[in-house]
Amino acid sequence: MPTISMFYGIIIRMYNNGEHNPPHFHASYQGYYATFTLDGDLIEGEIPKKQIKLISAWAEIHKDELLANWDLAISEQPLYKIDPLK
């Protein structure tokens, strides 16, 4: 699963193997794993609340890029990196 961004110890990944709907990405942080919508809403998993806020803010800023990567993932194309939260 390609890493598309990293910030504050959070790793953001998205499969690029014809992923299934709804559009989403995966986040990990110090042994925690969670799945988020492209809007930054937690779908499943556990991750500390502070990191959820950071991930949600990042997703809001980069929603267009996440959508573009999702389209690439569906067609099994290489994904591009997205700038980290600063």
Backbone as a printed PyTorch tensor [residue, N CA C, xyz], in Angstrom:
tensor([[[  0.8610,  -1.1640,   0.0000],
         [  0.0000,   0.0000,   0.0000],
         [  0.9110,   1.2310,   0.0000]],

        [[  0.8610,   2.0300,  -1.0550],
         [  1.7560,   3.1930,  -1.1530],
         [  1.4930,   4.2560,  -0.0860]],

        [[  2.5710,   4.8010,   0.4410],
         [  2.4900,   5.9380,   1.3630],
         [  2.3520,   7.1970,   0.5200]],

        [[  1.3120,   8.0050,   0.8020],
         [  1.1100,   9.2260,   0.0210],
         [  1.4530,  10.4850,   0.8090]],

        [[  1.5680,  10.3700,   2.1490],
         [  1.9720,  11.5200,   2.9510],
         [  2.3970,  11.0590,   4.3420]],

        [[  3.2200,  11.8810,   4.9980],
         [  3.6390,  11.6300,   6.3730],
         [  3.7890,  12.9690,   7.0760]],

        [[  3.2370,  13.0660,   8.2890],
         [  3.3760,  14.2900,   9.0790],
         [  3.1190,  13.9710,  10.5420]],

        [[  3.8810,  14.5800,  11.4250],
         [  3.7310,  14.4330,  12.8780],
         [  3.6250,  12.9700,  13.3220]],

        [[  4.3800,  12.1050,  12.6790],
         [  4.3740,  10.6880,  13.0360],
         [  3.2030,   9.9080,  12.4550]],

        [[  2.3620,  10.5600,  11.6780],
         [  1.2030,   9.9220,  11.0410],
         [  1.6050,   9.5220,   9.6250]],

        [[  1.2530,   8.3090,   9.2420],
         [  1.5220,   7.8320,   7.8890],
         [  0.1770,   7.6400,   7.1860]],

        [[  0.0500,   8.2650,   6.0200],
         [ -1.1790,   8.1760,   5.2310],
         [ -0.8920,   7.3000,   4.0180]],

        [[ -1.7530,   6.2970,   3.8100],
         [ -1.5860,   5.3650,   2.6890],
         [ -2.9010,   5.1960,   1.9420]],

        [[ -2.7720,   4.7890,   0.6850],
         [ -3.9540,   4.4820,  -0.1180],
         [ -3.5640,   3.3200,  -1.0350]],

        [[ -4.4180,   2.2980,  -1.0710],
         [ -4.1810,   1.1920,  -1.9960],
         [ -4.3320,   1.6960,  -3.4200]],

        [[ -3.6090,   1.0950,  -4.3490],
         [ -3.7940,   1.4340,  -5.7580],
         [ -4.0170,   0.1650,  -6.5770]],

        [[ -4.8750,  -0.6860,  -6.0390],
         [ -5.1570,  -1.9600,  -6.6940],
         [ -6.6420,  -2.0980,  -7.0320]],

        [[ -7.2410,  -1.0330,  -7.5570],
         [ -8.6530,  -1.0910,  -7.8930],
         [ -9.5290,  -1.0490,  -6.6590]],

        [[ -9.1410,  -0.2690,  -5.6520],
         [ -9.8340,  -0.1580,  -4.3600],
         [-11.3520,  -0.1500,  -4.4960]],

        [[-12.0060,  -0.4990,  -3.4290],
         [-13.4590,  -0.5450,  -3.3610],
         [-14.0100,   0.7580,  -2.7770]],

        [[-15.2610,   1.0330,  -3.0730],
         [-15.9320,   2.2170,  -2.5210],
         [-16.3770,   1.9400,  -1.1000]],

        [[-16.6260,   2.9200,  -0.2770],
         [-16.5370,   4.3430,  -0.5820],
         [-15.0730,   4.7960,  -0.6290]],

        [[-14.8160,   5.9110,  -1.3260],
         [-13.4470,   6.4220,  -1.3780],
         [-12.8900,   6.6640,   0.0270]],

        [[-11.6550,   6.2190,   0.2540],
         [-11.0750,   6.3230,   1.5980],
         [ -9.5520,   6.2430,   1.5360]],

        [[ -8.9380,   6.5320,   2.6780],
         [ -7.5000,   6.3410,   2.8400],
         [ -7.2610,   5.7620,   4.2150]],

        [[ -6.0620,   5.2770,   4.4310],
         [ -5.6770,   4.6220,   5.6690],
         [ -4.6270,   5.4690,   6.3890]],

        [[ -4.7260,   5.5270,   7.7040],
         [ -3.7640,   6.2780,   8.5140],
         [ -3.2540,   5.3800,   9.6350]],

        [[ -1.9640,   5.5400,   9.9330],
         [ -1.3970,   4.8110,  11.0760],
         [ -0.5750,   5.7870,  11.9030]],

        [[ -0.5460,   5.4940,  13.2080],
         [  0.1970,   6.3240,  14.1460],
         [  0.5470,   5.4830,  15.3630]],

        [[  1.8120,   5.2260,  15.5710],
         [  2.3250,   4.5160,  16.7420],
         [  1.4980,   3.2810,  17.1080]],

        [[  1.2680,   2.4190,  16.1450],
         [  0.5500,   1.1760,  16.4000],
         [ -0.9550,   1.2830,  16.2780]],

        [[ -1.4820,   2.4520,  16.0510],
         [ -2.9090,   2.6470,  15.8060],
         [ -3.1400,   2.6620,  14.3040]],

        [[ -4.2880,   2.1400,  13.9010],
         [ -4.6540,   2.1080,  12.4850],
         [ -6.1040,   2.5210,  12.3330]],

        [[ -6.3830,   3.3300,  11.2990],
         [ -7.7480,   3.7850,  11.0660],
         [ -7.9640,   4.0470,   9.5830]],

        [[ -9.2210,   4.0270,   9.2060],
         [ -9.6270,   4.3210,   7.8380],
         [-10.4980,   5.5620,   7.8640]],

        [[-10.2670,   6.4630,   6.9050],
         [-10.9810,   7.7390,   6.8410],
         [-11.5920,   7.9460,   5.4660]],

        [[-12.7250,   8.6550,   5.4130],
         [-13.2700,   9.1000,   4.1360],
         [-12.3500,  10.1800,   3.5850]],

        [[-12.5280,  10.5330,   2.3340],
         [-11.7140,  11.5870,   1.7480],
         [-12.0580,  12.9480,   2.3350]],

        [[-13.1700,  13.0300,   3.0750],
         [-13.5260,  14.2560,   3.8020],
         [-12.8380,  14.3240,   5.1580]],

        [[-12.1560,  13.2520,   5.5420],
         [-11.4530,  13.2270,   6.8180],
         [-12.2650,  12.6770,   7.9740]],

        [[-13.3850,  12.0210,   7.6720],
         [-14.2110,  11.4160,   8.7220],
         [-13.7280,   9.9950,   8.9990]],

        [[-13.6240,   9.6450,  10.2680],
         [-13.1990,   8.3110,  10.6750],
         [-14.2720,   7.2930,  10.2970]],

        [[-13.8780,   6.2560,   9.5650],
         [-14.8000,   5.1810,   9.1840],
         [-14.6890,   4.0250,  10.1660]],

        [[-13.4410,   3.6020,  10.4060],
         [-13.2230,   2.4810,  11.3230],
         [-11.8070,   2.5270,  11.8580]],

        [[-11.6010,   1.7940,  12.9280],
         [-10.2900,   1.7290,  13.5450],
         [-10.1870,   2.6800,  14.7240]],

        [[ -8.9950,   2.7200,  15.2910],
         [ -8.7300,   3.5750,  16.4480],
         [ -7.4470,   4.3500,  16.2260]],

        [[ -7.4880,   5.6040,  16.6400],
         [ -6.3300,   6.4730,  16.5710],
         [ -6.6040,   7.6060,  17.5690]],

        [[ -5.6110,   8.1280,  18.2570],
         [ -5.8740,   9.1660,  19.2610],
         [ -6.5970,  10.3840,  18.6660]],

        [[ -7.4190,  11.0300,  19.5150],
         [ -8.2420,  12.1610,  19.0710],
         [ -7.4290,  13.2980,  18.4680]],

        [[ -6.2660,  13.5930,  19.0450],
         [ -5.4310,  14.6670,  18.5060],
         [ -5.0290,  14.3550,  17.0710]],

        [[ -4.6640,  13.1070,  16.8050],
         [ -4.2670,  12.7210,  15.4620],
         [ -5.4730,  12.7130,  14.5150]],

        [[ -6.6490,  12.3620,  15.0110],
         [ -7.8530,  12.4280,  14.1790],
         [ -8.0720,  13.8590,  13.7010]],

        [[ -7.8950,  14.8220,  14.5900],
         [ -8.0660,  16.2340,  14.2130],
         [ -7.0420,  16.6450,  13.1630]],

        [[ -5.7980,  16.2150,  13.3360],
         [ -4.7550,  16.5440,  12.3620],
         [ -5.0470,  15.9080,  11.0030]],

        [[ -5.4550,  14.6550,  11.0120],
         [ -5.7650,  13.9430,   9.7700],
         [ -6.9590,  14.5990,   9.0690]],

        [[ -7.9740,  14.9510,   9.8300],
         [ -9.1600,  15.6010,   9.2500],
         [ -8.8070,  16.9440,   8.6270]],

        [[ -7.9690,  17.7240,   9.2980],
         [ -7.5390,  19.0200,   8.7560],
         [ -6.7340,  18.8130,   7.4770]],

        [[ -5.8340,  17.8610,   7.4800],
         [ -5.0320,  17.5650,   6.2980],
         [ -5.9320,  17.1520,   5.1390]],

        [[ -6.9090,  16.2810,   5.4060],
         [ -7.8090,  15.8110,   4.3520],
         [ -8.6150,  16.9720,   3.7680]],

        [[ -9.0570,  17.8790,   4.6030],
         [ -9.8160,  19.0390,   4.1270],
         [ -8.9620,  19.8870,   3.1880]],

        [[ -7.7240,  20.1280,   3.5560],
         [ -6.8100,  20.9340,   2.7450],
         [ -6.5150,  20.2530,   1.4010]],

        [[ -6.4090,  18.9410,   1.4120],
         [ -5.9480,  18.2010,   0.2310],
         [ -7.0390,  17.3430,  -0.4110]],

        [[ -8.3070,  17.7260,  -0.2340],
         [ -9.4030,  16.9010,  -0.7390],
         [ -9.3080,  16.6660,  -2.2490]],

        [[ -8.9990,  17.7060,  -3.0270],
         [ -8.9000,  17.5410,  -4.4830],
         [ -7.7940,  16.5570,  -4.8580]],

        [[ -6.6800,  16.6310,  -4.1550],
         [ -5.5770,  15.7170,  -4.4260],
         [ -5.9250,  14.2870,  -4.0180]],

        [[ -6.6530,  14.1430,  -2.9190],
         [ -7.1020,  12.8140,  -2.4980],
         [ -8.0550,  12.2170,  -3.5360]],

        [[ -8.9630,  13.0320,  -4.0530],
         [ -9.8840,  12.5560,  -5.0910],
         [ -9.1260,  12.1370,  -6.3450]],

        [[ -8.1300,  12.9240,  -6.7290],
         [ -7.3210,  12.5780,  -7.8980],
         [ -6.5810,  11.2590,  -7.6640]],

        [[ -6.0190,  11.0870,  -6.4770],
         [ -5.3310,   9.8360,  -6.1560],
         [ -6.3140,   8.6730,  -6.1460]],

        [[ -7.5370,   8.8990,  -5.6530],
         [ -8.5390,   7.8320,  -5.6410],
         [ -8.8260,   7.3650,  -7.0630]],

        [[ -8.9840,   8.3280,  -7.9760],
         [ -9.2270,   7.9740,  -9.3770],
         [ -8.0750,   7.1520,  -9.9380]],

        [[ -6.8540,   7.5200,  -9.5780],
         [ -5.6920,   6.7350, -10.0020],
         [ -5.7260,   5.3360,  -9.3860]],

        [[ -6.0930,   5.2600,  -8.1190],
         [ -6.1340,   3.9680,  -7.4140],
         [ -7.1500,   3.0240,  -8.0530]],

        [[ -8.2950,   3.5560,  -8.4230],
         [ -9.3410,   2.7340,  -9.0430],
         [ -8.8360,   2.1360, -10.3530]],

        [[ -8.0550,   2.9110, -11.1020],
         [ -7.5460,   2.4170, -12.3800],
         [ -6.1660,   1.7670, -12.2500]],

        [[ -5.7640,   1.4960, -11.0070],
         [ -4.5200,   0.7950, -10.7000],
         [ -3.2860,   1.5030, -11.2560]],

        [[ -3.2980,   2.8280, -11.1520],
         [ -2.1770,   3.6520, -11.5930],
         [ -1.3240,   4.0340, -10.3840]],

        [[ -0.0720,   4.4280, -10.6100],
         [  0.7590,   4.9030,  -9.4970],
         [  0.1630,   6.1640,  -8.8730]],

        [[  0.2400,   6.2570,  -7.5590],
         [ -0.2730,   7.4130,  -6.8280],
         [  0.8350,   8.4300,  -6.6430]],

        [[  0.4500,   9.6810,  -6.4470],
         [  1.4650,  10.6990,  -6.2070],
         [  1.4250,  11.1380,  -4.7540]],

        [[  2.5340,  11.6840,  -4.3040],
         [  2.6640,  12.1610,  -2.9260],
         [  1.8420,  13.4340,  -2.7310]],

        [[  1.3350,  13.6000,  -1.5300],
         [  0.5840,  14.7970,  -1.1490],
         [  1.3470,  15.4720,  -0.0300]],

        [[  1.4670,  16.7870,  -0.1110],
         [  2.2190,  17.5390,   0.8880],
         [  1.7260,  17.2350,   2.2990]],

        [[  2.6390,  17.1980,   3.2510],
         [  2.2570,  16.9650,   4.6490],
         [  1.5920,  18.1870,   5.2610]],

        [[  0.9870,  17.9930,   6.3910],
         [  0.4430,  19.0970,   7.1880],
         [  1.6310,  19.8030,   7.8320]],

        [[  1.6370,  21.1210,   7.7550],
         [  2.7700,  21.8800,   8.3180],
         [  2.3320,  22.7410,   9.4520]]])
